[in-house]
Amino acid sequence: MGPRATLRERRTLETRQLILQAAYTVFARRGYGGAAVDEIVAEAGLSKGAFYHHFPSKEAVFQALLAARVRRCTEAMAAAIVTGSSVADNVRSVLRAGWKIVTDDPMWANIQMEFWVQATREDWARQAMSDSLRQCRQFLADAFTAAQERGTVRAQFDPEAAARLVIALSDGVVVQWQIQPDEVDPHDLIEPMAEMITSYLTCPAS
């Protein structure tokens, strides 16, 4: 929103953000399935009318939260890439940026896991999760393509497939961390993950 936004526009944005923050709190406390619009509006201190003015459903609120999360994640990873640094250093930096977002807000990982399950059952959840994966995958594929064009990674690999594999590796560690938090520290796995990814990106295919 620009500096010339009207008071009404600012209040609209503030109310929307209040709803999103309240919904996140309730989702974290109850789980998405256990959360109700009544509890969200009570948490926000708003009326149901205010809620439905901004969002048609609880599902739409989650979609907005998910979109904002993906945007923050891709922005953080993009900022971690330094042109001129080695492939290995950039891979480590991107992994650290991604893990920082996850570990700074562990409740989001729990909510997301619930939605991974829900996405196998409901079309709207599947679409929301698919969109988020597509955005993350596109960011990584674009970064790999740019590295290919600079000649810093090998030419004989598919950036799209590489992006899918990196996401699968990262998300798999997230799941293990959620299930075994006392045994899995994502930060301890950054170096071996970076070695695996860097080797795949730079070693000629046999």
C-alpha positions as CSV (number, residue, x, y, z in Angstrom):
1,M,0.0,0.0,0.0
2,G,1.4,3.4,-1.1
3,P,2.0,6.5,1.1
4,R,-1.2,8.1,-0.3
5,A,-3.5,5.3,0.8
6,T,-6.7,6.6,2.3
7,L,-7.7,6.0,5.9
8,R,-10.3,3.5,4.7
9,E,-7.8,1.6,2.7
10,R,-5.4,1.5,5.7
11,R,-8.2,0.3,8.0
12,T,-9.2,-2.4,5.5
13,L,-5.6,-3.7,5.4
14,E,-5.3,-3.6,9.2
15,T,-8.5,-5.5,9.6
16,R,-7.5,-8.1,7.1
17,Q,-4.1,-8.5,8.9
18,L,-5.9,-8.8,12.2
19,I,-8.0,-11.6,10.9
20,L,-5.0,-13.4,9.5
21,Q,-3.0,-13.1,12.7
22,A,-6.0,-14.3,14.8
23,A,-6.6,-17.3,12.4
24,Y,-3.0,-18.3,12.6
25,T,-3.2,-18.3,16.4
26,V,-6.4,-20.4,16.4
27,F,-5.0,-22.8,13.8
28,A,-1.9,-23.3,15.9
29,R,-4.0,-23.8,19.0
30,R,-6.7,-26.0,17.6
31,G,-5.4,-27.3,14.3
32,Y,-7.1,-26.3,11.1
33,G,-9.8,-29.0,11.5
34,G,-10.7,-27.9,15.0
35,A,-10.7,-24.2,14.3
36,A,-14.0,-22.3,13.8
37,V,-14.8,-18.9,12.4
38,D,-16.5,-18.0,15.7
39,E,-13.2,-18.6,17.5
40,I,-11.2,-16.7,14.9
41,V,-13.4,-13.6,15.2
42,A,-13.4,-13.8,19.0
43,E,-9.6,-13.9,18.9
44,A,-9.5,-10.9,16.6
45,G,-12.1,-9.0,18.5
46,L,-14.2,-8.5,15.4
47,S,-17.7,-9.4,14.2
48,K,-18.6,-12.2,11.8
49,G,-19.6,-9.6,9.3
50,A,-16.1,-8.1,9.3
51,F,-14.7,-11.6,8.8
52,Y,-16.9,-12.4,5.8
53,H,-16.3,-9.0,4.3
54,H,-12.7,-9.9,3.9
55,F,-12.8,-13.7,3.5
56,P,-15.6,-15.9,2.2
57,S,-14.5,-18.9,4.3
58,K,-12.0,-20.4,6.7
59,E,-10.4,-22.1,3.7
60,A,-9.7,-18.7,2.1
61,V,-8.0,-17.5,5.2
62,F,-5.6,-20.5,5.2
63,Q,-4.9,-19.9,1.5
64,A,-4.0,-16.3,2.2
65,L,-1.7,-17.4,5.1
66,L,-0.1,-20.0,2.9
67,A,0.5,-17.5,0.1
68,A,2.1,-15.1,2.4
69,R,4.3,-17.8,3.9
70,V,5.5,-18.9,0.5
71,R,6.3,-15.3,-0.5
72,R,8.4,-14.7,2.7
73,C,10.2,-18.0,2.1
74,T,11.1,-17.3,-1.5
75,E,12.1,-13.7,-0.7
76,A,14.4,-14.9,2.1
77,M,16.0,-17.6,-0.2
78,A,16.4,-15.1,-3.0
79,A,18.2,-12.7,-0.7
80,A,20.5,-15.5,0.4
81,I,21.9,-16.0,-3.1
82,V,25.0,-14.0,-3.9
83,T,26.2,-13.7,-7.4
84,G,29.8,-14.6,-7.6
85,S,29.8,-16.9,-4.6
86,S,30.4,-20.6,-5.2
87,V,27.6,-23.0,-5.9
88,A,28.2,-24.7,-2.5
89,D,28.1,-21.5,-0.6
90,N,24.9,-20.4,-2.2
91,V,23.3,-23.8,-1.6
92,R,24.2,-23.6,2.1
93,S,22.9,-20.0,2.3
94,V,19.6,-20.9,0.7
95,L,19.2,-23.9,3.0
96,R,20.0,-21.8,6.1
97,A,17.4,-19.2,5.0
98,G,14.7,-21.8,4.5
99,W,15.4,-23.6,7.7
100,K,15.5,-20.3,9.7
101,I,11.9,-19.6,8.6
102,V,10.9,-23.1,9.6
103,T,12.6,-23.2,13.0
104,D,11.7,-19.6,13.9
105,D,8.0,-20.5,13.7
106,P,7.7,-24.3,14.4
107,M,3.9,-24.1,14.7
108,W,3.6,-23.4,11.0
109,A,5.2,-26.7,10.2
110,N,2.5,-28.5,12.3
111,I,-0.2,-26.6,10.4
112,Q,1.4,-27.4,7.1
113,M,1.6,-31.1,7.9
114,E,-2.1,-31.1,8.7
115,F,-2.7,-29.6,5.2
116,W,-0.4,-32.1,3.5
117,V,-2.9,-34.8,4.7
118,Q,-5.9,-32.7,3.9
119,A,-4.6,-32.1,0.4
120,T,-4.9,-35.8,-0.3
121,R,-8.6,-35.6,0.5
122,E,-10.0,-32.2,-0.5
123,D,-9.7,-30.5,-3.9
124,W,-9.4,-27.0,-2.5
125,A,-6.6,-28.0,-0.1
126,R,-4.9,-29.9,-2.9
127,Q,-5.0,-26.8,-5.1
128,A,-3.7,-24.5,-2.4
129,M,-0.8,-26.8,-1.6
130,S,-0.1,-27.4,-5.3
131,D,0.1,-23.6,-5.9
132,S,2.5,-23.2,-3.0
133,L,4.7,-26.0,-4.2
134,R,4.6,-24.6,-7.8
135,Q,5.8,-21.2,-6.6
136,C,8.7,-22.6,-4.6
137,R,9.6,-25.0,-7.4
138,Q,9.6,-22.2,-9.9
139,F,11.9,-20.1,-7.8
140,L,14.4,-22.9,-7.5
141,A,14.2,-23.9,-11.1
142,D,14.8,-20.2,-12.2
143,A,17.8,-20.1,-9.9
144,F,19.2,-23.3,-11.3
145,T,18.6,-22.1,-14.9
146,A,20.4,-18.8,-14.1
147,A,23.3,-20.8,-12.7
148,Q,23.4,-22.9,-15.9
149,E,23.5,-19.8,-18.0
150,R,26.4,-18.5,-16.0
151,G,28.2,-21.8,-16.4
152,T,28.5,-22.5,-12.7
153,V,26.6,-25.8,-12.7
154,R,26.5,-28.6,-15.3
155,A,24.4,-28.1,-18.3
156,Q,23.0,-31.7,-18.4
157,F,20.3,-31.6,-15.8
158,D,16.7,-30.6,-15.8
159,P,16.2,-27.5,-13.5
160,E,12.6,-28.4,-12.9
161,A,13.4,-31.9,-11.8
162,A,16.2,-30.7,-9.6
163,A,13.9,-28.2,-7.9
164,R,11.4,-31.0,-7.2
165,L,14.2,-33.2,-5.7
166,V,15.5,-30.3,-3.5
167,I,11.9,-29.6,-2.1
168,A,11.4,-33.3,-1.5
169,L,14.6,-33.6,0.4
170,S,13.9,-30.5,2.5
171,D,10.3,-31.4,3.3
172,G,11.4,-34.9,4.2
173,V,13.7,-33.5,6.9
174,V,10.9,-31.2,8.1
175,V,8.7,-34.3,8.6
176,Q,11.4,-36.1,10.5
177,W,12.0,-33.0,12.7
178,Q,8.4,-32.8,13.6
179,I,8.1,-36.4,14.5
180,Q,11.5,-36.7,16.2
181,P,12.4,-33.2,17.5
182,D,14.8,-34.6,20.0
183,E,16.7,-36.6,17.4
184,V,16.7,-34.4,14.4
185,D,18.2,-30.9,14.2
186,P,17.7,-29.4,10.7
187,H,20.7,-27.1,11.1
188,D,23.0,-30.2,11.7
189,L,21.8,-31.5,8.3
190,I,22.5,-28.4,6.3
191,E,26.1,-29.4,5.4
192,P,25.3,-32.9,4.3
193,M,22.3,-31.7,2.3
194,A,24.4,-29.0,0.7
195,E,27.0,-31.5,-0.3
196,M,24.4,-33.8,-1.9
197,I,22.8,-30.9,-3.8
198,T,26.1,-29.4,-4.9
199,S,27.4,-32.7,-6.1
200,Y,24.2,-33.2,-8.1
201,L,24.4,-29.7,-9.6
202,T,28.1,-29.8,-10.5
203,C,29.3,-33.3,-11.1
204,P,29.0,-34.5,-14.8
205,A,26.4,-37.2,-15.3
206,S,28.0,-40.6,-15.7
